[in-house]
Amino acid sequence: MTKQNSFIKNLNNEQKRKRLVFFAKKQIGKPYKYGVKKHLIGKYFDCSSFTQYLYKRIGIEIPRSTILQASLKNEGIKVLPRKTGFIFKPEDLKIGDLLFFKRTKGHFNEEFPDGIGHVFMYLGNKKFIHATGIGGKTGVKLENFEKVISEKDFRIAKRILKD
């Protein structure tokens, strides 16, 4: 075990959440590239390589694609949306929670027959971060809470870091 792995292994989940925020914000402005090749991750990101990259920084391996991340069973717990109004309020989410949405591009399986095409990560303080190829400014960027939770086509939220 390397010193880095030993250090990460000894962190509690609150410390891991702080590291997620630190590493996520360092990537703001990095360019977007759909289906980025493994050897280019870190220089370029798509949405799922970005979340995979961040979780790897805290010693957690998650799959490469959005559909597989959304389908996690053992590693993630489902965060249930509210029945009325917005799907979530800030107090419902924790730093590192992943929100998955249907998009025009995406992957499909039996659990998600309409598909999963995009993932956002919650950073706390009513902010999300993601790698996007849509809109005028593409790449890794922050989004306001209200913008993300009011998007149509929400499919599922996962909490990778359990308490």
C-alpha positions as CSV (number, residue, x, y, z in Angstrom):
1,M,0.0,0.0,0.0
2,T,1.4,3.4,-1.0
3,K,1.5,6.3,1.5
4,Q,-1.3,8.0,-0.5
5,N,-3.6,4.9,-0.3
6,S,-2.8,4.5,3.4
7,F,-3.7,8.2,4.0
8,I,-7.0,8.0,2.1
9,K,-8.0,4.7,3.8
10,N,-7.7,6.5,7.2
11,L,-10.0,9.4,6.2
12,N,-13.6,9.5,7.5
13,N,-16.4,10.3,5.2
14,E,-16.6,13.9,6.2
15,Q,-12.9,14.3,5.3
16,K,-13.5,12.4,2.0
17,R,-16.3,14.8,1.2
18,K,-14.0,17.8,1.7
19,R,-11.4,16.2,-0.6
20,L,-14.1,15.6,-3.3
21,V,-15.0,19.4,-3.2
22,F,-11.3,20.3,-3.3
23,F,-10.5,18.1,-6.3
24,A,-13.7,18.9,-8.1
25,K,-13.1,22.7,-7.9
26,K,-9.6,22.2,-9.2
27,Q,-11.1,20.8,-12.5
28,I,-13.3,23.8,-13.2
29,G,-12.7,25.0,-16.8
30,K,-11.2,21.7,-18.0
31,P,-12.5,20.9,-21.5
32,Y,-15.3,18.5,-22.3
33,K,-14.8,15.5,-24.6
34,Y,-17.6,13.0,-25.1
35,G,-16.4,9.4,-24.6
36,V,-12.9,10.6,-23.6
37,K,-10.3,7.9,-23.7
38,K,-8.9,6.6,-20.4
39,H,-5.4,8.0,-21.0
40,L,-6.8,11.5,-21.6
41,I,-9.0,11.6,-18.4
42,G,-7.7,14.5,-16.3
43,K,-6.9,16.6,-19.3
44,Y,-10.5,16.2,-20.7
45,F,-13.7,14.9,-19.1
46,D,-17.2,13.8,-20.0
47,C,-19.7,13.7,-17.2
48,S,-19.1,10.1,-16.0
49,S,-15.3,10.1,-16.4
50,F,-15.4,13.3,-14.2
51,T,-17.3,11.6,-11.4
52,Q,-15.2,8.5,-11.7
53,Y,-12.0,10.6,-11.5
54,L,-13.2,12.4,-8.4
55,Y,-14.2,9.3,-6.5
56,K,-10.9,7.6,-7.4
57,R,-9.2,10.6,-5.7
58,I,-10.7,9.5,-2.4
59,G,-10.0,5.8,-2.9
60,I,-13.4,4.7,-4.3
61,E,-13.7,2.9,-7.7
62,I,-17.0,3.5,-9.5
63,P,-17.8,2.4,-13.1
64,R,-16.9,4.5,-16.1
65,S,-20.4,5.0,-17.7
66,T,-23.4,6.9,-16.3
67,I,-25.7,3.9,-16.7
68,L,-23.3,1.7,-14.6
69,Q,-22.9,4.4,-12.0
70,A,-26.7,4.9,-11.7
71,S,-27.0,1.1,-11.4
72,L,-24.6,0.7,-8.5
73,K,-26.1,-1.6,-5.9
74,N,-23.5,-2.3,-3.2
75,E,-21.5,0.9,-3.4
76,G,-24.4,3.4,-3.5
77,I,-27.7,3.9,-1.8
78,K,-30.6,5.5,-3.5
79,V,-31.5,9.0,-2.3
80,L,-35.3,9.2,-2.5
81,P,-36.9,12.3,-4.1
82,R,-39.7,14.2,-2.5
83,K,-43.2,13.5,-3.6
84,T,-44.3,17.1,-4.2
85,G,-42.6,20.3,-5.3
86,F,-38.9,20.2,-6.3
87,I,-37.4,16.7,-6.3
88,F,-34.9,17.7,-3.6
89,K,-34.1,20.4,-1.1
90,P,-30.5,21.2,-0.1
91,E,-30.9,19.3,3.2
92,D,-31.9,16.1,1.4
93,L,-28.5,15.8,-0.3
94,K,-24.9,15.4,0.9
95,I,-21.6,16.4,-0.7
96,G,-20.7,13.8,-3.3
97,D,-24.3,12.6,-4.0
98,L,-24.8,11.9,-7.7
99,L,-27.9,12.9,-9.6
100,F,-28.6,11.1,-12.9
101,F,-30.8,12.4,-15.8
102,K,-32.0,11.1,-19.1
103,R,-30.5,12.9,-22.1
104,T,-30.6,12.6,-25.9
105,K,-27.4,10.6,-25.7
106,G,-27.1,7.8,-23.2
107,H,-27.2,4.2,-22.3
108,F,-30.1,1.9,-21.6
109,N,-30.7,-1.2,-19.5
110,E,-33.7,-3.0,-17.9
111,E,-33.5,-0.8,-14.8
112,F,-33.4,2.4,-16.9
113,P,-35.3,1.6,-20.2
114,D,-35.5,5.4,-21.0
115,G,-31.7,5.7,-20.5
116,I,-29.3,7.6,-18.4
117,G,-27.3,10.3,-20.2
118,H,-25.9,12.7,-17.6
119,V,-24.6,12.9,-14.0
120,F,-24.1,15.9,-11.7
121,M,-22.3,15.8,-8.3
122,Y,-23.6,17.8,-5.4
123,L,-20.9,20.0,-3.8
124,G,-22.9,21.4,-0.9
125,N,-23.8,25.1,-0.5
126,K,-26.6,24.8,-3.2
127,K,-24.0,24.0,-5.9
128,F,-23.5,21.1,-8.3
129,I,-20.6,20.4,-10.6
130,H,-20.5,18.5,-13.8
131,A,-18.7,18.1,-17.1
132,T,-21.0,19.2,-19.9
133,G,-20.9,19.5,-23.7
134,I,-24.2,21.4,-24.0
135,G,-24.6,25.1,-24.2
136,G,-22.2,28.0,-24.9
137,K,-19.6,27.2,-22.2
138,T,-18.7,23.5,-22.2
139,G,-16.4,21.7,-19.9
140,V,-16.3,21.3,-16.1
141,K,-18.5,23.9,-14.5
142,L,-20.6,24.7,-11.5
143,E,-24.4,24.9,-11.6
144,N,-26.9,26.4,-9.1
145,F,-29.1,24.1,-7.1
146,E,-32.4,25.4,-8.5
147,K,-31.3,24.9,-12.1
148,V,-30.3,21.3,-11.6
149,I,-33.3,20.2,-9.5
150,S,-35.8,21.8,-11.8
151,E,-34.4,20.0,-14.9
152,K,-36.8,17.5,-16.4
153,D,-35.9,13.9,-16.9
154,F,-34.5,13.2,-13.5
155,R,-34.0,9.4,-13.0
156,I,-32.2,8.6,-9.8
157,A,-29.8,9.9,-7.1
158,K,-27.1,7.9,-5.5
159,R,-25.1,8.4,-2.3
160,I,-21.7,6.7,-2.6
161,L,-20.4,7.8,0.7
162,K,-22.6,6.4,3.4
163,D,-22.7,7.8,6.9
